[in-house]
Structure formats: structure tokens, C-alpha cells
Amino acid sequence: MTIPLFRATVLVRPKAGILDPQGAAVESALEHLGFSVSGARVGKVVDLEVQGDDEAAARAQVEKMCEQLLANPLMESYEVEIVG
Amino acid sequence: MTIPLFRATVLVRPKAGILDPQGAAVESALEHLGFSVSGARVGKVVDLEVQGDDEAAARAQVEKMCEQLLANPLMESYEVEIVG
């Protein structure tokens, strides 16, 4: 019996209050191009496939990946979406 | 009269077939930690606030930002979500 495969999307963002130089650079560049923009923040999106008996097991695996590698819990928050 | 402000989330991902060394590194690191993972791809998430008369106008602005700055149309695809 094969273990089902789930596609997951993880969003990793700098926490509120944490300096985000990349976001500041993006905002400044957009303003120079003439856009009215504010509050730009840049994070990561990670798409991957993970094995799991069901959706809950797959989500638990991905949350463990976030805590161990994908996100820095001091500075970043993460959001896991299992897309199927 | 003030112009309404919309929060937008932009996902920028490497297109299929484009080499993604960061994704490969993440996948390899996760495997070394013992996870059963495949197809890892890493992109960017950009959150920002933009002015617009309505949601369609805000979305059009953000799509213009993607074409001009946020994404490299040769190598990356983008997805715009107006969150309110």
C-alpha cells in the first residue's frame, strides 16, 4: 500500500515589529516607479509534496519542518496550507 | 475624499522547468532531517497596501507592480490576492 502524497504551501513571513530591509527596499523601489504603496513586507513561499496517512498527518509533518528548518521562530511566523 | 486602501498578497514562484537551487537545498536539508519530501520549490511572498478606487483598480496596480518589479516574467509566475 502506498502512502498518499499531499501538496503543501507554506508562507513564511517576518513577524510584526521585526525589521524587514527587503520589504523596505521593495517599497522604496515601487515608490520610485510611481506607485502609491505602503507597508511592504517580503517573506518566502515554499511549495512541496509530503507523504502522510491523511491531511492532518501531512499538516503535522509540514509544521514540524517549519519549526525545524523553514522558519526562524524568533523572527518569522508561518502558515501551512494543504492544497490536496 | 480619501482613496481606499487595500491589502494585497503577492506570491512569486519560479516557473515550472526553471532551475530552483534554493528549493533543491531546502529539499535536501529536509531529507537529512528525516522528512519524506519531494518537489520543493521556493519563491517569495510580498504583502503590501495599495490605494485604489475599488478592488479591481487595486488588483490592476499590483499586477503592474509584478510586471515592472516584483517578478521576473521570464523565470517567475505571480499570483495576486486582494485580502481587503
Backbone of each chain as nested JSON, in Angstrom:
{
  "chains": [
    {"id": "A", "residues": [
      {"number": 1, "name": "MET", "atoms": {"N": [0.865, -1.195, 0.0], "CA": [0.0, 0.0, 0.0], "C": [0.897, 1.239, 0.0]}},
      {"number": 2, "name": "THR", "atoms": {"N": [0.587, 2.157, -0.896], "CA": [1.401, 3.377, -0.941], "C": [0.804, 4.437, -0.017]}},
      {"number": 3, "name": "ILE", "atoms": {"N": [1.702, 5.221, 0.55], "CA": [1.259, 6.316, 1.435], "C": [0.873, 7.504, 0.549]}},
      {"number": 4, "name": "PRO", "atoms": {"N": [-0.301, 8.115, 0.774], "CA": [-0.715, 9.232, -0.089], "C": [0.24, 10.427, 0.011]}},
      {"number": 5, "name": "LEU", "atoms": {"N": [0.278, 11.175, -1.094], "CA": [1.143, 12.35, -1.202], "C": [0.262, 13.608, -1.146]}},
      {"number": 6, "name": "PHE", "atoms": {"N": [0.658, 14.571, -0.348], "CA": [-0.101, 15.821, -0.258], "C": [0.775, 16.985, -0.718]}},
      {"number": 7, "name": "ARG", "atoms": {"N": [0.166, 17.906, -1.465], "CA": [0.874, 19.139, -1.84], "C": [0.625, 20.181, -0.757]}},
      {"number": 8, "name": "ALA", "atoms": {"N": [1.687, 20.809, -0.296], "CA": [1.556, 21.829, 0.744], "C": [2.176, 23.138, 0.28]}},
      {"number": 9, "name": "THR", "atoms": {"N": [1.589, 24.236, 0.728], "CA": [2.16, 25.559, 0.504], "C": [2.404, 26.188, 1.864]}},
      {"number": 10, "name": "VAL", "atoms": {"N": [3.632, 26.641, 2.083], "CA": [3.999, 27.251, 3.355], "C": [4.347, 28.72, 3.108]}},
      {"number": 11, "name": "LEU", "atoms": {"N": [3.737, 29.609, 3.867], "CA": [4.095, 31.035, 3.799], "C": [4.882, 31.381, 5.053]}},
      {"number": 12, "name": "VAL", "atoms": {"N": [6.075, 31.922, 4.865], "CA": [6.936, 32.316, 5.985], "C": [7.125, 33.826, 5.893]}},
      {"number": 13, "name": "ARG", "atoms": {"N": [6.705, 34.53, 6.954], "CA": [6.746, 35.998, 6.906], "C": [7.508, 36.553, 8.103]}},
      {"number": 14, "name": "PRO", "atoms": {"N": [8.165, 37.708, 7.934], "CA": [8.783, 38.357, 9.096], "C": [7.683, 38.768, 10.081]}},
      {"number": 15, "name": "LYS", "atoms": {"N": [7.898, 38.519, 11.363], "CA": [6.906, 38.907, 12.372], "C": [6.768, 40.419, 12.452]}},
      {"number": 16, "name": "ALA", "atoms": {"N": [5.598, 40.878, 12.908], "CA": [5.388, 42.314, 13.109], "C": [6.452, 42.834, 14.07]}},
      {"number": 17, "name": "GLY", "atoms": {"N": [7.0, 43.99, 13.766], "CA": [8.0, 44.588, 14.645], "C": [9.418, 44.192, 14.306]}},
      {"number": 18, "name": "ILE", "atoms": {"N": [9.564, 43.153, 13.488], "CA": [10.906, 42.733, 13.057], "C": [11.285, 43.535, 11.812]}},
      {"number": 19, "name": "LEU", "atoms": {"N": [12.487, 44.083, 11.841], "CA": [12.982, 44.874, 10.715], "C": [13.0, 44.012, 9.454]}},
      {"number": 20, "name": "ASP", "atoms": {"N": [12.534, 44.577, 8.331], "CA": [12.484, 43.83, 7.08], "C": [13.11, 44.673, 5.965]}},
      {"number": 21, "name": "PRO", "atoms": {"N": [14.432, 44.64, 5.869], "CA": [15.115, 45.5, 4.887], "C": [14.691, 45.213, 3.445]}},
      {"number": 22, "name": "GLN", "atoms": {"N": [14.396, 43.938, 3.143], "CA": [13.985, 43.607, 1.782], "C": [12.627, 44.258, 1.466]}},
      {"number": 23, "name": "GLY", "atoms": {"N": [11.728, 44.212, 2.442], "CA": [10.426, 44.87, 2.272], "C": [10.586, 46.37, 2.088]}},
      {"number": 24, "name": "ALA", "atoms": {"N": [11.474, 46.98, 2.87], "CA": [11.709, 48.419, 2.761], "C": [12.277, 48.769, 1.388]}},
      {"number": 25, "name": "ALA", "atoms": {"N": [13.182, 47.92, 0.88], "CA": [13.79, 48.162, -0.44], "C": [12.739, 48.04, -1.544]}},
      {"number": 26, "name": "VAL", "atoms": {"N": [11.87, 47.028, -1.434], "CA": [10.807, 46.845, -2.424], "C": [9.87, 48.059, -2.418]}},
      {"number": 27, "name": "GLU", "atoms": {"N": [9.498, 48.493, -1.212], "CA": [8.587, 49.633, -1.107], "C": [9.195, 50.886, -1.729]}},
      {"number": 28, "name": "SER", "atoms": {"N": [10.446, 51.125, -1.413], "CA": [11.118, 52.31, -1.949], "C": [11.234, 52.239, -3.474]}},
      {"number": 29, "name": "ALA", "atoms": {"N": [11.546, 51.065, -4.005], "CA": [11.656, 50.916, -5.464], "C": [10.302, 51.127, -6.127]}},
      {"number": 30, "name": "LEU", "atoms": {"N": [9.231, 50.605, -5.507], "CA": [7.888, 50.783, -6.082], "C": [7.491, 52.264, -6.073]}},
      {"number": 31, "name": "GLU", "atoms": {"N": [7.841, 52.963, -4.986], "CA": [7.527, 54.398, -4.925], "C": [8.267, 55.157, -6.024]}},
      {"number": 32, "name": "HIS", "atoms": {"N": [9.509, 54.779, -6.251], "CA": [10.27, 55.429, -7.316], "C": [9.668, 55.176, -8.695]}},
      {"number": 33, "name": "LEU", "atoms": {"N": [8.972, 54.062, -8.834], "CA": [8.287, 53.779, -10.103], "C": [6.936, 54.487, -10.19]}},
      {"number": 34, "name": "GLY", "atoms": {"N": [6.54, 55.176, -9.113], "CA": [5.311, 55.964, -9.148], "C": [4.108, 55.308, -8.489]}},
      {"number": 35, "name": "PHE", "atoms": {"N": [4.292, 54.165, -7.834], "CA": [3.157, 53.501, -7.188], "C": [2.906, 54.078, -5.796]}},
      {"number": 36, "name": "SER", "atoms": {"N": [1.624, 54.135, -5.392], "CA": [1.252, 54.537, -4.029], "C": [1.137, 53.285, -3.186]}},
      {"number": 37, "name": "VAL", "atoms": {"N": [2.202, 52.988, -2.458], "CA": [2.266, 51.716, -1.753], "C": [2.792, 51.95, -0.349]}},
      {"number": 38, "name": "SER", "atoms": {"N": [2.36, 51.115, 0.599], "CA": [2.869, 51.218, 1.976], "C": [2.907, 49.835, 2.61]}},
      {"number": 39, "name": "GLY", "atoms": {"N": [3.629, 49.744, 3.697], "CA": [3.652, 48.516, 4.498], "C": [4.145, 47.28, 3.781]}},
      {"number": 40, "name": "ALA", "atoms": {"N": [5.089, 47.421, 2.841], "CA": [5.555, 46.24, 2.1], "C": [6.419, 45.349, 2.994]}},
      {"number": 41, "name": "ARG", "atoms": {"N": [6.157, 44.068, 2.964], "CA": [6.918, 43.073, 3.737], "C": [7.191, 41.906, 2.803]}},
      {"number": 42, "name": "VAL", "atoms": {"N": [8.389, 41.367, 2.87], "CA": [8.762, 40.262, 1.982], "C": [9.058, 39.013, 2.799]}},
      {"number": 43, "name": "GLY", "atoms": {"N": [8.481, 37.914, 2.403], "CA": [8.731, 36.628, 3.036], "C": [8.964, 35.56, 1.979]}},
      {"number": 44, "name": "LYS", "atoms": {"N": [8.845, 34.314, 2.4], "CA": [9.101, 33.185, 1.493], "C": [7.839, 32.38, 1.288]}},
      {"number": 45, "name": "VAL", "atoms": {"N": [7.69, 31.801, 0.098], "CA": [6.68, 30.77, -0.104], "C": [7.41, 29.484, -0.481]}},
      {"number": 46, "name": "VAL", "atoms": {"N": [7.087, 28.405, 0.213], "CA": [7.705, 27.106, -0.08], "C": [6.589, 26.145, -0.473]}},
      {"number": 47, "name": "ASP", "atoms": {"N": [6.676, 25.6, -1.677], "CA": [5.741, 24.565, -2.124], "C": [6.467, 23.236, -2.048]}},
      {"number": 48, "name": "LEU", "atoms": {"N": [5.802, 22.212, -1.551], "CA": [6.438, 20.889, -1.502], "C": [5.391, 19.785, -1.444]}},
      {"number": 49, "name": "GLU", "atoms": {"N": [5.838, 18.573, -1.647], "CA": [4.98, 17.402, -1.529], "C": [5.473, 16.569, -0.369]}},
      {"number": 50, "name": "VAL", "atoms": {"N": [4.517, 16.096, 0.43], "CA": [4.88, 15.352, 1.628], "C": [3.984, 14.122, 1.732]}},
      {"number": 51, "name": "GLN", "atoms": {"N": [4.547, 13.036, 2.253], "CA": [3.749, 11.835, 2.464], "C": [3.034, 11.912, 3.806]}},
      {"number": 52, "name": "GLY", "atoms": {"N": [1.836, 11.353, 3.857], "CA": [1.11, 11.308, 5.119], "C": [-0.102, 10.418, 4.973]}},
      {"number": 53, "name": "ASP", "atoms": {"N": [-0.533, 9.801, 6.075], "CA": [-1.693, 8.907, 6.009], "C": [-2.958, 9.681, 5.671]}},
      {"number": 54, "name": "ASP", "atoms": {"N": [-3.046, 10.91, 6.176], "CA": [-4.198, 11.752, 5.861], "C": [-3.748, 13.208, 5.928]}},
      {"number": 55, "name": "GLU", "atoms": {"N": [-4.696, 14.128, 5.678], "CA": [-4.343, 15.538, 5.611], "C": [-3.77, 16.041, 6.936]}},
      {"number": 56, "name": "ALA", "atoms": {"N": [-4.336, 15.565, 8.048], "CA": [-3.864, 16.034, 9.361], "C": [-2.419, 15.598, 9.602]}},
      {"number": 57, "name": "ALA", "atoms": {"N": [-2.092, 14.37, 9.185], "CA": [-0.726, 13.867, 9.371], "C": [0.244, 14.649, 8.49]}},
      {"number": 58, "name": "ALA", "atoms": {"N": [-0.195, 14.957, 7.245], "CA": [0.656, 15.726, 6.34], "C": [0.908, 17.121, 6.918]}},
      {"number": 59, "name": "ARG", "atoms": {"N": [-0.15, 17.741, 7.425], "CA": [-0.005, 19.087, 8.019], "C": [0.947, 19.047, 9.21]}},
      {"number": 60, "name": "ALA", "atoms": {"N": [0.83, 18.027, 10.045], "CA": [1.7, 17.918, 11.219], "C": [3.169, 17.81, 10.792]}},
      {"number": 61, "name": "GLN", "atoms": {"N": [3.416, 17.039, 9.725], "CA": [4.784, 16.912, 9.186], "C": [5.312, 18.269, 8.738]}},
      {"number": 62, "name": "VAL", "atoms": {"N": [4.476, 19.004, 7.998], "CA": [4.929, 20.29, 7.447], "C": [5.154, 21.297, 8.577]}},
      {"number": 63, "name": "GLU", "atoms": {"N": [4.312, 21.247, 9.606], "CA": [4.528, 22.158, 10.74], "C": [5.849, 21.849, 11.449]}},
      {"number": 64, "name": "LYS", "atoms": {"N": [6.179, 20.568, 11.524], "CA": [7.467, 20.173, 12.099], "C": [8.629, 20.697, 11.239]}},
      {"number": 65, "name": "MET", "atoms": {"N": [8.465, 20.632, 9.912], "CA": [9.501, 21.174, 9.006], "C": [9.69, 22.67, 9.238]}},
      {"number": 66, "name": "CYS", "atoms": {"N": [8.568, 23.382, 9.46], "CA": [8.645, 24.826, 9.695], "C": [9.435, 25.1, 10.964]}},
      {"number": 67, "name": "GLU", "atoms": {"N": [9.121, 24.333, 12.023], "CA": [9.78, 24.587, 13.309], "C": [11.259, 24.226, 13.271]}},
      {"number": 68, "name": "GLN", "atoms": {"N": [11.598, 23.206, 12.476], "CA": [12.992, 22.747, 12.454], "C": [13.858, 23.429, 11.415]}},
      {"number": 69, "name": "LEU", "atoms": {"N": [13.247, 23.901, 10.326], "CA": [14.081, 24.41, 9.23], "C": [13.516, 25.611, 8.47]}},
      {"number": 70, "name": "LEU", "atoms": {"N": [12.232, 25.553, 8.109], "CA": [11.736, 26.539, 7.135], "C": [11.594, 27.942, 7.72]}},
      {"number": 71, "name": "ALA", "atoms": {"N": [11.259, 28.027, 9.012], "CA": [11.063, 29.345, 9.619], "C": [11.983, 29.502, 10.816]}},
      {"number": 72, "name": "ASN", "atoms": {"N": [12.375, 30.731, 11.078], "CA": [13.097, 31.058, 12.307], "C": [12.045, 31.557, 13.301]}},
      {"number": 73, "name": "PRO", "atoms": {"N": [11.705, 30.74, 14.295], "CA": [10.557, 31.077, 15.148], "C": [10.713, 32.382, 15.931]}},
      {"number": 74, "name": "LEU", "atoms": {"N": [11.946, 32.859, 16.077], "CA": [12.153, 34.136, 16.778], "C": [11.702, 35.316, 15.934]}},
      {"number": 75, "name": "MET", "atoms": {"N": [11.892, 35.187, 14.614], "CA": [11.685, 36.343, 13.744], "C": [10.59, 36.152, 12.714]}},
      {"number": 76, "name": "GLU", "atoms": {"N": [10.16, 34.914, 12.523], "CA": [9.226, 34.66, 11.429], "C": [8.01, 33.877, 11.907]}},
      {"number": 77, "name": "SER", "atoms": {"N": [6.875, 34.157, 11.283], "CA": [5.685, 33.342, 11.52], "C": [5.43, 32.518, 10.27]}},
      {"number": 78, "name": "TYR", "atoms": {"N": [4.707, 31.412, 10.42], "CA": [4.422, 30.592, 9.236], "C": [2.971, 30.179, 9.196]}},
      {"number": 79, "name": "GLU", "atoms": {"N": [2.549, 29.85, 7.993], "CA": [1.169, 29.458, 7.713], "C": [1.257, 28.268, 6.775]}},
      {"number": 80, "name": "VAL", "atoms": {"N": [0.579, 27.17, 7.121], "CA": [0.637, 25.964, 6.289], "C": [-0.717, 25.737, 5.635]}},
      {"number": 81, "name": "GLU", "atoms": {"N": [-0.707, 25.522, 4.334], "CA": [-1.944, 25.197, 3.62], "C": [-1.717, 23.875, 2.902]}},
      {"number": 82, "name": "ILE", "atoms": {"N": [-2.599, 22.912, 3.144], "CA": [-2.514, 21.648, 2.4], "C": [-3.466, 21.807, 1.219]}},
      {"number": 83, "name": "VAL", "atoms": {"N": [-2.907, 21.739, 0.011], "CA": [-3.727, 22.038, -1.166], "C": [-4.268, 20.772, -1.837]}},
      {"number": 84, "name": "GLY", "atoms": {"N": [-3.894, 19.6, -1.313], "CA": [-4.516, 18.371, -1.857], "C": [-3.483, 17.337, -2.241]}}
    ]},
    {"id": "B", "residues": [
      {"number": 1, "name": "MET", "atoms": {"N": [-12.101, 63.642, -0.118], "CA": [-12.4, 62.192, -0.09], "C": [-11.102, 61.391, -0.141]}},
      {"number": 2, "name": "THR", "atoms": {"N": [-10.969, 60.445, 0.759], "CA": [-9.741, 59.647, 0.751], "C": [-9.918, 58.417, -0.142]}},
      {"number": 3, "name": "ILE", "atoms": {"N": [-8.832, 58.017, -0.777], "CA": [-8.856, 56.837, -1.645], "C": [-8.711, 55.602, -0.758]}},
      {"number": 4, "name": "PRO", "atoms": {"N": [-9.572, 54.598, -0.925], "CA": [-9.464, 53.417, -0.055], "C": [-8.14, 52.67, -0.219]}},
      {"number": 5, "name": "LEU", "atoms": {"N": [-7.766, 51.983, 0.858], "CA": [-6.517, 51.232, 0.908], "C": [-6.852, 49.741, 0.888]}},
      {"number": 6, "name": "PHE", "atoms": {"N": [-6.164, 48.995, 0.073], "CA": [-6.382, 47.551, 0.002], "C": [-5.113, 46.82, 0.399]}},
      {"number": 7, "name": "ARG", "atoms": {"N": [-5.282, 45.735, 1.145], "CA": [-4.138, 44.876, 1.473], "C": [-4.032, 43.813, 0.385]}},
      {"number": 8, "name": "ALA", "atoms": {"N": [-2.839, 43.63, -0.124], "CA": [-2.629, 42.626, -1.169], "C": [-1.532, 41.661, -0.756]}},
      {"number": 9, "name": "THR", "atoms": {"N": [-1.674, 40.423, -1.189], "CA": [-0.629, 39.415, -1.015], "C": [-0.233, 38.91, -2.391]}},
      {"number": 10, "name": "VAL", "atoms": {"N": [1.048, 38.954, -2.683], "CA": [1.559, 38.514, -3.979], "C": [2.444, 37.295, -3.762]}},
      {"number": 11, "name": "LEU", "atoms": {"N": [2.177, 36.234, -4.508], "CA": [3.053, 35.06, -4.475], "C": [3.84, 35.022, -5.776]}},
      {"number": 12, "name": "VAL", "atoms": {"N": [5.154, 34.969, -5.669], "CA": [6.038, 34.914, -6.837], "C": [6.797, 33.594, -6.775]}},
      {"number": 13, "name": "ARG", "atoms": {"N": [6.615, 32.774, -7.809], "CA": [7.217, 31.431, -7.792], "C": [8.048, 31.193, -9.036]}},
      {"number": 14, "name": "PRO", "atoms": {"N": [9.116, 30.39, -8.917], "CA": [9.864, 30.007, -10.118], "C": [8.948, 29.182, -11.031]}},
      {"number": 15, "name": "LYS", "atoms": {"N": [8.989, 29.502, -12.338], "CA": [8.152, 28.751, -13.29], "C": [8.596, 27.299, -13.372]}},
      {"number": 16, "name": "ALA", "atoms": {"N": [7.666, 26.43, -13.771], "CA": [7.999, 25.014, -13.977], "C": [9.13, 24.93, -15.004]}},
      {"number": 17, "name": "GLY", "atoms": {"N": [10.096, 24.078, -14.746], "CA": [11.205, 23.898, -15.683], "C": [12.382, 24.814, -15.416]}},
      {"number": 18, "name": "ILE", "atoms": {"N": [12.159, 25.841, -14.593], "CA": [13.259, 26.752, -14.24], "C": [13.99, 26.149, -13.034]}},
      {"number": 19, "name": "LEU", "atoms": {"N": [15.301, 26.106, -13.121], "CA": [16.122, 25.575, -12.038], "C": [15.878, 26.391, -10.761]}},
      {"number": 20, "name": "ASP", "atoms": {"N": [15.726, 25.702, -9.631], "CA": [15.474, 26.396, -8.371], "C": [16.442, 25.872, -7.313]}},
      {"number": 21, "name": "PRO", "atoms": {"N": [17.652, 26.393, -7.269], "CA": [18.667, 25.871, -6.342], "C": [18.25, 25.998, -4.882]}},
      {"number": 22, "name": "GLN", "atoms": {"N": [17.511, 27.054, -4.544], "CA": [17.071, 27.228, -3.153], "C": [16.081, 26.12, -2.768]}},
      {"number": 23, "name": "GLY", "atoms": {"N": [15.184, 25.795, -3.704], "CA": [14.249, 24.695, -3.471], "C": [14.98, 23.371, -3.302]}},
      {"number": 24, "name": "ALA", "atoms": {"N": [15.986, 23.145, -4.147], "CA": [16.763, 21.9, -4.062], "C": [17.496, 21.814, -2.724]}},
      {"number": 25, "name": "ALA", "atoms": {"N": [18.027, 22.945, -2.269], "CA": [18.748, 22.964, -0.987], "C": [17.804, 22.686, 0.173]}},
      {"number": 26, "name": "VAL", "atoms": {"N": [16.619, 23.288, 0.128], "CA": [15.619, 23.07, 1.182], "C": [15.211, 21.598, 1.211]}},
      {"number": 27, "name": "GLU", "atoms": {"N": [14.969, 21.031, 0.032], "CA": [14.555, 19.622, -0.034], "C": [15.632, 18.702, 0.539]}},
      {"number": 28, "name": "SER", "atoms": {"N": [16.87, 18.964, 0.15], "CA": [17.968, 18.133, 0.623], "C": [18.133, 18.259, 2.144]}},
      {"number": 29, "name": "ALA", "atoms": {"N": [18.002, 19.473, 2.668], "CA": [18.122, 19.672, 4.12], "C": [16.991, 18.966, 4.86]}},
      {"number": 30, "name": "LEU", "atoms": {"N": [15.784, 19.024, 4.299], "CA": [14.644, 18.35, 4.947], "C": [14.837, 16.839, 4.949]}},
      {"number": 31, "name": "GLU", "atoms": {"N": [15.37, 16.311, 3.837], "CA": [15.629, 14.864, 3.776], "C": [16.662, 14.453, 4.821]}},
      {"number": 32, "name": "HIS", "atoms": {"N": [17.688, 15.281, 4.983], "CA": [18.699, 14.99, 6.0], "C": [18.117, 15.008, 7.404]}},
      {"number": 33, "name": "LEU", "atoms": {"N": [17.057, 15.772, 7.602], "CA": [16.389, 15.792, 8.911], "C": [15.415, 14.625, 9.066]}},
      {"number": 34, "name": "GLY", "atoms": {"N": [15.252, 13.829, 7.996], "CA": [14.415, 12.641, 8.103], "C": [13.019, 12.765, 7.525]}},
      {"number": 35, "name": "PHE", "atoms": {"N": [12.723, 13.884, 6.866], "CA": [11.386, 14.062, 6.296], "C": [11.296, 13.412, 4.915]}},
      {"number": 36, "name": "SER", "atoms": {"N": [10.1, 12.867, 4.607], "CA": [9.833, 12.342, 3.265], "C": [9.206, 13.445, 2.44]}},
      {"number": 37, "name": "VAL", "atoms": {"N": [10.031, 14.114, 1.65], "CA": [9.567, 15.307, 0.956], "C": [10.058, 15.266, -0.48]}},
      {"number": 38, "name": "SER", "atoms": {"N": [9.292, 15.873, -1.38], "CA": [9.724, 15.946, -2.78], "C": [9.194, 17.224, -3.41]}},
      {"number": 39, "name": "GLY", "atoms": {"N": [9.778, 17.574, -4.551], "CA": [9.276, 18.703, -5.34], "C": [9.302, 20.041, -4.632]}},
      {"number": 40, "name": "ALA", "atoms": {"N": [10.278, 20.285, -3.744], "CA": [10.298, 21.562, -3.027], "C": [10.714, 22.702, -3.958]}},
      {"number": 41, "name": "ARG", "atoms": {"N": [9.975, 23.799, -3.909], "CA": [10.253, 24.992, -4.701], "C": [10.115, 26.194, -3.779]}},
      {"number": 42, "name": "VAL", "atoms": {"N": [11.004, 27.149, -3.911], "CA": [10.972, 28.315, -3.029], "C": [10.735, 29.575, -3.846]}},
      {"number": 43, "name": "GLY", "atoms": {"N": [9.784, 30.367, -3.401], "CA": [9.508, 31.658, -4.041], "C": [9.371, 32.736, -2.982]}},
      {"number": 44, "name": "LYS", "atoms": {"N": [8.763, 33.846, -3.378], "CA": [8.625, 34.994, -2.469], "C": [7.158, 35.265, -2.182]}},
      {"number": 45, "name": "VAL", "atoms": {"N": [6.882, 35.747, -0.973], "CA": [5.564, 36.325, -0.711], "C": [5.768, 37.791, -0.355]}},
      {"number": 46, "name": "VAL", "atoms": {"N": [5.026, 38.67, -1.028], "CA": [5.117, 40.1, -0.752], "C": [3.74, 40.571, -0.283]}},
      {"number": 47, "name": "ASP", "atoms": {"N": [3.681, 41.127, 0.918], "CA": [2.45, 41.733, 1.425], "C": [2.608, 43.237, 1.331]}},
      {"number": 48, "name": "LEU", "atoms": {"N": [1.567, 43.93, 0.882], "CA": [1.654, 45.385, 0.813], "C": [0.266, 46.001, 0.831]}},
      {"number": 49, "name": "GLU", "atoms": {"N": [0.226, 47.306, 1.041], "CA": [-1.018, 48.057, 0.974], "C": [-0.945, 48.995, -0.199]}},
      {"number": 50, "name": "VAL", "atoms": {"N": [-2.054, 49.057, -0.962], "CA": [-2.062, 49.876, -2.156], "C": [-3.367, 50.667, -2.197]}},
      {"number": 51, "name": "GLN", "atoms": {"N": [-3.304, 51.893, -2.723], "CA": [-4.51, 52.695, -2.878], "C": [-5.215, 52.332, -4.172]}},
      {"number": 52, "name": "GLY", "atoms": {"N": [-6.543, 52.396, -4.166], "CA": [-7.303, 52.143, -5.388], "C": [-8.751, 52.503, -5.163]}},
      {"number": 53, "name": "ASP", "atoms": {"N": [-9.442, 52.902, -6.217], "CA": [-10.849, 53.289, -6.091], "C": [-11.707, 52.087, -5.692]}},
      {"number": 54, "name": "ASP", "atoms": {"N": [-11.352, 50.93, -6.205], "CA": [-12.067, 49.71, -5.842], "C": [-11.099, 48.531, -5.942]}},
      {"number": 55, "name": "GLU", "atoms": {"N": [-11.611, 47.328, -5.659], "CA": [-10.744, 46.158, -5.624], "C": [-10.089, 45.89, -6.982]}},
      {"number": 56, "name": "ALA", "atoms": {"N": [-10.852, 46.09, -8.057], "CA": [-10.311, 45.829, -9.403], "C": [-9.164, 46.783, -9.717]}},
      {"number": 57, "name": "ALA", "atoms": {"N": [-9.315, 48.044, -9.312], "CA": [-8.26, 49.03, -9.56], "C": [-7.012, 48.682, -8.754]}},
      {"number": 58, "name": "ALA", "atoms": {"N": [-7.22, 48.247, -7.501], "CA": [-6.092, 47.866, -6.645], "C": [-5.368, 46.67, -7.255]}},
      {"number": 59, "name": "ARG", "atoms": {"N": [-6.136, 45.684, -7.711], "CA": [-5.532, 44.493, -8.32], "C": [-4.725, 44.868, -9.571]}},
      {"number": 60, "name": "ALA", "atoms": {"N": [-5.279, 45.768, -10.379], "CA": [-4.575, 46.188, -11.604], "C": [-3.238, 46.846, -11.255]}},
      {"number": 61, "name": "GLN", "atoms": {"N": [-3.243, 47.677, -10.189], "CA": [-1.999, 48.316, -9.728], "C": [-0.971, 47.261, -9.329]}},
      {"number": 62, "name": "VAL", "atoms": {"N": [-1.405, 46.274, -8.559], "CA": [-0.471, 45.274, -8.043], "C": [0.055, 44.408, -9.194]}},
      {"number": 63, "name": "GLU", "atoms": {"N": [-0.804, 44.117, -10.186], "CA": [-0.321, 43.345, -11.336], "C": [0.74, 44.128, -12.117]}},
      {"number": 64, "name": "LYS", "atoms": {"N": [0.545, 45.439, -12.182], "CA": [1.547, 46.292, -12.83], "C": [2.872, 46.245, -12.052]}},
      {"number": 65, "name": "MET", "atoms": {"N": [2.768, 46.269, -10.723], "CA": [3.983, 46.171, -9.888], "C": [4.715, 44.856, -10.148]}},
      {"number": 66, "name": "CYS", "atoms": {"N": [3.938, 43.771, -10.309], "CA": [4.549, 42.468, -10.562], "C": [5.306, 42.496, -11.873]}},
      {"number": 67, "name": "GLU", "atoms": {"N": [4.661, 43.079, -12.904], "CA": [5.302, 43.077, -14.228], "C": [6.53, 43.975, -14.262]}},
      {"number": 68, "name": "GLN", "atoms": {"N": [6.493, 45.057, -13.473], "CA": [7.599, 46.012, -13.537], "C": [8.717, 45.707, -12.547]}},
      {"number": 69, "name": "LEU", "atoms": {"N": [8.399, 45.07, -11.441], "CA": [9.428, 44.929, -10.405], "C": [9.418, 43.617, -9.625]}},
      {"number": 70, "name": "LEU", "atoms": {"N": [8.222, 43.183, -9.194], "CA": [8.201, 42.093, -8.194], "C": [8.572, 40.733, -8.774]}},
      {"number": 71, "name": "ALA", "atoms": {"N": [8.219, 40.499, -10.05], "CA": [8.519, 39.203, -10.657], "C": [9.353, 39.398, -11.911]}},
      {"number": 72, "name": "ASN", "atoms": {"N": [10.158, 38.413, -12.207], "CA": [10.882, 38.369, -13.476], "C": [10.048, 37.491, -14.411]}},
      {"number": 73, "name": "PRO", "atoms": {"N": [9.364, 38.11, -15.383], "CA": [8.386, 37.347, -16.18], "C": [9.0, 36.198, -16.982]}},
      {"number": 74, "name": "LEU", "atoms": {"N": [10.303, 36.227, -17.209], "CA": [10.944, 35.122, -17.929], "C": [11.034, 33.869, -17.063]}},
      {"number": 75, "name": "MET", "atoms": {"N": [11.237, 34.07, -15.77], "CA": [11.531, 32.936, -14.9], "C": [10.505, 32.695, -13.807]}},
      {"number": 76, "name": "GLU", "atoms": {"N": [9.644, 33.687, -13.567], "CA": [8.742, 33.574, -12.418], "C": [7.293, 33.829, -12.815]}},
      {"number": 77, "name": "SER", "atoms": {"N": [6.387, 33.14, -12.133], "CA": [4.966, 33.434, -12.292], "C": [4.486, 34.121, -11.022]}},
      {"number": 78, "name": "TYR", "atoms": {"N": [3.398, 34.871, -11.129], "CA": [2.889, 35.53, -9.923], "C": [1.388, 35.346, -9.793]}},
      {"number": 79, "name": "GLU", "atoms": {"N": [0.936, 35.518, -8.566], "CA": [-0.462, 35.349, -8.209], "C": [-0.785, 36.496, -7.25]}},
      {"number": 80, "name": "VAL", "atoms": {"N": [-1.842, 37.244, -7.539], "CA": [-2.207, 38.393, -6.703], "C": [-3.508, 38.095, -5.979]}},
      {"number": 81, "name": "GLU", "atoms": {"N": [-3.512, 38.315, -4.671], "CA": [-4.736, 38.157, -3.892], "C": [-4.985, 39.477, -3.166]}},
      {"number": 82, "name": "ILE", "atoms": {"N": [-6.177, 40.027, -3.348], "CA": [-6.541, 41.241, -2.607], "C": [-7.292, 40.764, -1.371]}},
      {"number": 83, "name": "VAL", "atoms": {"N": [-6.728, 41.049, -0.185], "CA": [-7.308, 40.467, 1.024], "C": [-8.248, 41.429, 1.747]}},
      {"number": 84, "name": "GLY", "atoms": {"N": [-8.416, 42.624, 1.221], "CA": [-9.407, 43.55, 1.812], "C": [-8.842, 44.905, 2.108]}}
    ]}
  ]
}
